[in-house]
Amino acid sequence: MSEAFIRPFVLILIFGTVFLVSEMVLSAWRARGGSARAINRRLQMIEQGNDRRDIITHIRKQSTNSFGAWPGVLGRFLGRFEAIVRSSKLALTPQQALAIMLGATAFLFGIILISAAILGLGVSLGTIQLALVLAICVGFVLPMLFMAQAAQKRRAKMQEQFPIALDIFVRGLRAGHPIASALDLLATEMEDPIGSEFGLVTDEVAYGADLRDSLQDMAERWGLEDMHMFVVSLSVQSETGGNLAEILENLSRVIRERATMYMKVRALSSEGRMSAKVLTALPIGTFALVFLTNPSFYLEYSSDPAFIIGFSVLIGLYLLGVIIIRRMVDLKV
């Protein structure tokens, strides 16, 4: 055979081999990913042999001390922090996350002051102010922003899954399943996060909790109006009677129509929301980056009285701007 024939033949064989191997690898990966997505976190923990009570504690991240019991503005902030940690799928309780973030903030604050003293820049009121702001930004604010983003994604997925869960629940009721059995169907067939949440409800009911109380706790954990409407529908039907399947089918349709309107509003306000995110995160990231790469840029002037006043005013204006921007883009549908 001539070389002009052998060379293309060998190249075709190499291409075919690489193509077939790639398809086999991708097929195996897709099959594995599909099977993994079909099982939620609660079912995986059950398969691993974990106790049901441990699973409930792990999913709920329960603690004897609730941040919501604190009074005033501090209580509202801590309650919001608790909701973000629980919705972000972080493998920590809110108390543990807060302790780690405060510890990191204190560690960074001490490191900055020690570094300033070693470099001979002195420790003045401006240095302390600068170190405190940087430590809070890096040790608390930035992790808080990442957790809030992760929590928002999970909440969005929960809202997307909830009408589908209602449809499955309605079909289960029309097929003759009782309410508890229909909820167990959701716990075994739905992906995370809603699959584990309904599984948590079925486990709590199995241990003696009231069904409506467990569903109400789930709605309060996520703070979704759709879940509250679902709980109200079940409560009204249990007290007055009626066709629960038809009620929930109408509720599913209303939720989908509202979701359509919500997506239209989000599309129209996408530019403003992105600007809000950039304007909120950019000053913090820029300040942290400049300080970490060239700390003398700030520390050389930190003892100046004008720096202390100007920096305090700057922080106040930034916080005021964040509050105003948040209220401008916080659209209710």
GIGI-V420905 format. One record per residue. SS is DSSP state (H for helix, E for strand, L for the rest). PSI is psi in whole degrees, 0 to 359 (NA if undefined). OMEGA is omega as a letter, one per 30 degrees, with the letter a starting at -180 (NA if undefined). Layout:
ss & psi & omega
SS & PSI & OMEGA
SS & PSI & OMEGA
This chain:
ss & psi & omega
L & 146 & l
L & 157 & l
H & 329 & l
H & 334 & l
H & 320 & a
H & 318 & a
H & 310 & l
H & 326 & l
H & 317 & l
H & 319 & l
H & 320 & l
H & 319 & l
H & 319 & l
H & 316 & l
H & 316 & a
H & 321 & l
H & 314 & l
H & 320 & a
H & 315 & a
H & 318 & l
H & 318 & l
H & 318 & l
H & 322 & l
H & 317 & l
H & 315 & a
H & 321 & l
H & 317 & l
H & 321 & l
H & 319 & l
H & 318 & l
H & 319 & l
H & 319 & l
H & 322 & l
H & 319 & l
H & 326 & l
H & 323 & a
H & 335 & a
L & 347 & a
L & 123 & l
L & 176 & a
H & 323 & a
H & 315 & l
H & 326 & l
H & 319 & l
H & 323 & l
H & 319 & l
H & 329 & l
L & 355 & l
L & 16 & l
L & 150 & l
L & 146 & a
H & 322 & a
H & 323 & l
H & 324 & l
H & 317 & l
H & 314 & a
H & 320 & a
H & 316 & a
H & 318 & a
H & 338 & a
L & 50 & a
L & 152 & l
L & 150 & a
L & 334 & a
L & 119 & l
L & 133 & l
H & 335 & a
H & 345 & a
H & 349 & l
L & 142 & a
L & 162 & l
H & 203 & a
H & 322 & l
H & 319 & l
H & 320 & l
H & 319 & l
H & 315 & a
H & 324 & l
H & 320 & l
H & 319 & l
H & 318 & l
H & 318 & l
H & 322 & l
H & 316 & a
H & 318 & a
H & 331 & a
H & 347 & a
L & 2 & a
L & 30 & l
L & 134 & a
L & 46 & l
L & 152 & l
L & 160 & l
H & 324 & l
H & 318 & l
H & 317 & l
H & 317 & l
H & 319 & l
H & 319 & l
H & 317 & a
H & 319 & l
H & 322 & l
H & 318 & l
H & 321 & l
H & 315 & l
H & 322 & l
H & 314 & l
H & 321 & l
H & 315 & l
H & 319 & l
H & 318 & a
H & 317 & l
H & 318 & l
H & 319 & l
H & 320 & l
H & 321 & l
H & 321 & l
H & 321 & a
L & 357 & l
L & 19 & a
L & 352 & l
L & 161 & l
L & 97 & a
L & 180 & l
H & 322 & l
H & 322 & l
H & 316 & l
H & 317 & l
H & 315 & a
H & 315 & a
H & 321 & a
H & 316 & a
H & 316 & l
H & 318 & l
H & 320 & l
H & 319 & a
H & 312 & a
H & 320 & a
H & 339 & a
H & 310 & a
H & 311 & a
H & 313 & l
H & 325 & l
H & 320 & l
H & 318 & l
H & 318 & l
H & 321 & l
H & 322 & l
H & 316 & l
H & 320 & l
H & 321 & l
H & 322 & l
H & 318 & l
H & 323 & l
H & 319 & l
H & 320 & l
H & 322 & l
H & 316 & l
H & 324 & l
H & 324 & a
H & 335 & a
H & 315 & l
H & 324 & l
H & 319 & l
H & 321 & l
H & 319 & l
H & 315 & l
H & 320 & l
H & 318 & l
H & 318 & l
H & 322 & l
H & 319 & l
H & 318 & a
H & 337 & l
L & 357 & l
L & 4 & l
L & 142 & l
L & 172 & a
H & 315 & a
H & 320 & l
H & 324 & l
H & 323 & l
H & 321 & l
H & 329 & l
H & 320 & l
H & 322 & a
H & 333 & a
H & 341 & a
H & 339 & a
L & 149 & l
L & 174 & l
L & 151 & g
L & 347 & a
H & 332 & l
H & 315 & l
H & 326 & a
H & 315 & l
H & 328 & l
H & 323 & l
H & 321 & l
H & 315 & a
H & 324 & l
H & 318 & l
H & 320 & l
H & 322 & l
H & 332 & l
L & 8 & l
L & 0 & l
L & 155 & l
L & 140 & a
H & 315 & a
H & 324 & l
H & 319 & l
H & 318 & l
H & 323 & l
H & 320 & l
H & 320 & l
H & 318 & l
H & 322 & l
H & 327 & l
H & 321 & a
H & 340 & l
L & 34 & a
L & 131 & a
H & 328 & a
H & 320 & l
H & 320 & l
H & 320 & l
H & 323 & l
H & 316 & l
H & 318 & l
H & 319 & l
H & 316 & l
H & 319 & a
H & 315 & a
H & 318 & a
H & 323 & a
H & 334 & a
H & 324 & a
H & 345 & a
L & 182 & a
L & 175 & a
L & 98 & a
H & 323 & a
H & 317 & l
H & 321 & l
H & 313 & a
H & 330 & l
H & 318 & l
H & 322 & l
H & 319 & l
H & 320 & l
H & 319 & l
H & 319 & l
H & 319 & l
H & 320 & l
H & 320 & l
H & 324 & l
H & 324 & l
H & 315 & l
H & 321 & l
H & 319 & l
H & 325 & l
H & 317 & l
H & 319 & l
H & 322 & l
H & 319 & l
H & 332 & a
L & 12 & a
H & 321 & a
H & 316 & l
H & 320 & l
H & 321 & l
H & 321 & l
H & 322 & l
H & 317 & l
H & 317 & a
H & 314 & a
H & 336 & l
H & 317 & a
H & 330 & a
H & 313 & l
H & 320 & a
H & 313 & a
H & 319 & l
H & 316 & l
H & 315 & a
H & 319 & a
H & 315 & a
H & 319 & a
H & 320 & a
H & 328 & a
H & 328 & a
L & 76 & a
L & 332 & a
H & 342 & l
H & 326 & l
H & 319 & a
H & 333 & a
L & 333 & a
L & 7 & a
L & 338 & l
L & 354 & l
L & 130 & l
H & 326 & l
H & 326 & l
H & 317 & a
H & 314 & a
H & 312 & a
H & 321 & a
H & 322 & l
H & 317 & l
H & 320 & l
H & 317 & l
H & 318 & l
H & 317 & l
H & 323 & l
H & 313 & l
H & 321 & l
H & 318 & l
H & 321 & l
H & 317 & l
H & 316 & a
H & 316 & a
H & 318 & l
H & 321 & a
H & 331 & l
H & 325 & a
H & 359 & l
L & 86 & a
L & 134 & l
L & 131 & a
L & NA & NA
